[in-house]
Amino acid sequence: MALDLAHQRCFNHGDREAVARCPECRRYFCRECVTEHEDRVLCAGCLARLTGRQDKRTRRLGALWRAAQFAAALLVVWLVFYGLGQGLLALPSSFHEGTLWQVDPFEP
């Protein structure tokens, strides 16, 4: 590979000598066009493509998390209204009719 690399030119800069070959796209690049990422030397295009995949994963996970939060909030709201309804049903019918307030509490 060293002999092959010695005669190669940068894919982006044809007048520059290549110093590395990207393992993803298999093209040769100069020092300015490659970067090290996770112990690998990659070109800018492949690095953007690889990090773009990770961004999609995190966006999917974020969307799933927001959906779970929405479902949990909906459940909490439902439980609150269910509890309020059960509380209203537990009131005596005289309260709903308005006759509860007419009863004298001191009368035997």
C-alpha positions as CSV (number, residue, x, y, z in Angstrom):
1,M,0.0,0.0,0.0
2,A,2.9,2.4,0.7
3,L,4.1,2.1,-2.9
4,D,0.5,2.7,-4.1
5,L,0.1,5.7,-1.8
6,A,3.4,7.3,-2.9
7,H,2.1,7.9,-6.4
8,Q,-1.4,9.0,-5.6
9,R,-2.8,12.5,-5.6
10,C,-5.5,14.0,-3.4
11,F,-9.0,13.5,-4.7
12,N,-10.0,17.1,-3.9
13,H,-6.6,18.8,-4.6
14,G,-5.0,17.2,-7.7
15,D,-1.7,19.1,-7.2
16,R,-1.2,17.7,-3.7
17,E,0.3,14.4,-2.7
18,A,-2.0,11.9,-1.0
19,V,-1.2,10.9,2.6
20,A,-4.1,8.6,3.4
21,R,-6.8,6.5,1.9
22,C,-10.4,6.7,3.3
23,P,-11.5,3.2,4.3
24,E,-15.2,4.1,3.5
25,C,-15.0,5.5,-0.1
26,R,-11.5,4.1,-0.9
27,R,-10.3,7.4,-2.3
28,Y,-6.9,9.1,-1.6
29,F,-6.7,12.4,0.2
30,C,-4.1,15.0,1.4
31,R,-3.6,16.0,5.1
32,E,-6.2,18.8,4.9
33,C,-8.9,16.6,3.6
34,V,-8.8,13.8,6.2
35,T,-9.6,13.7,9.9
36,E,-9.4,11.1,12.6
37,H,-12.7,9.9,14.0
38,E,-13.1,7.0,16.4
39,D,-9.5,5.9,15.7
40,R,-10.1,5.9,11.9
41,V,-8.9,8.3,9.3
42,L,-11.9,9.4,7.2
43,C,-12.5,12.0,4.5
44,A,-15.0,14.9,5.2
45,G,-17.7,13.4,3.0
46,C,-17.7,10.0,4.7
47,L,-17.5,11.6,8.1
48,A,-20.5,13.7,7.4
49,R,-22.4,10.6,6.2
50,L,-21.5,8.6,9.2
51,T,-22.4,11.3,11.7
52,G,-25.6,11.9,9.8
53,R,-26.7,8.4,10.5
54,Q,-26.2,8.9,14.2
55,D,-28.2,12.1,14.0
56,K,-31.1,10.2,12.5
57,R,-31.0,7.6,15.3
58,T,-31.0,10.3,17.9
59,R,-33.9,12.0,16.2
60,R,-35.9,8.8,16.1
61,L,-35.1,8.2,19.8
62,G,-36.1,11.7,20.6
63,A,-39.4,11.4,18.8
64,L,-40.1,8.1,20.6
65,W,-39.3,9.8,23.9
66,R,-41.7,12.7,23.1
67,A,-44.4,10.2,22.2
68,A,-44.0,8.4,25.5
69,Q,-44.1,11.7,27.4
70,F,-47.3,12.7,25.6
71,A,-48.9,9.3,26.4
72,A,-47.9,9.6,30.1
73,A,-49.3,13.2,30.3
74,L,-52.5,12.0,28.7
75,L,-52.8,9.2,31.2
76,V,-52.2,11.6,34.1
77,V,-54.9,14.0,32.8
78,W,-57.3,11.1,32.3
79,L,-56.7,9.9,35.9
80,V,-57.3,13.4,37.3
81,F,-60.6,13.8,35.4
82,Y,-61.6,10.2,36.3
83,G,-61.0,11.0,40.0
84,L,-63.0,14.2,39.8
85,G,-65.9,12.3,38.2
86,Q,-65.8,9.6,40.9
87,G,-65.8,12.3,43.5
88,L,-68.9,14.0,42.0
89,L,-70.6,10.6,41.8
90,A,-70.0,10.0,45.5
91,L,-71.9,13.2,46.5
92,P,-75.4,12.5,47.8
93,S,-78.3,13.2,45.4
94,S,-79.6,15.8,47.8
95,F,-76.5,17.9,47.1
96,H,-77.3,17.8,43.4
97,E,-80.9,18.8,43.9
98,G,-80.0,21.7,46.2
99,T,-81.9,20.3,49.2
100,L,-78.8,19.5,51.2
101,W,-78.4,23.1,52.3
102,Q,-82.0,23.4,53.5
103,V,-81.6,20.7,56.2
104,D,-81.1,22.1,59.7
105,P,-78.0,20.4,61.2
106,F,-79.3,21.0,64.7
107,E,-82.7,19.4,64.2
108,P,-82.9,15.8,65.7
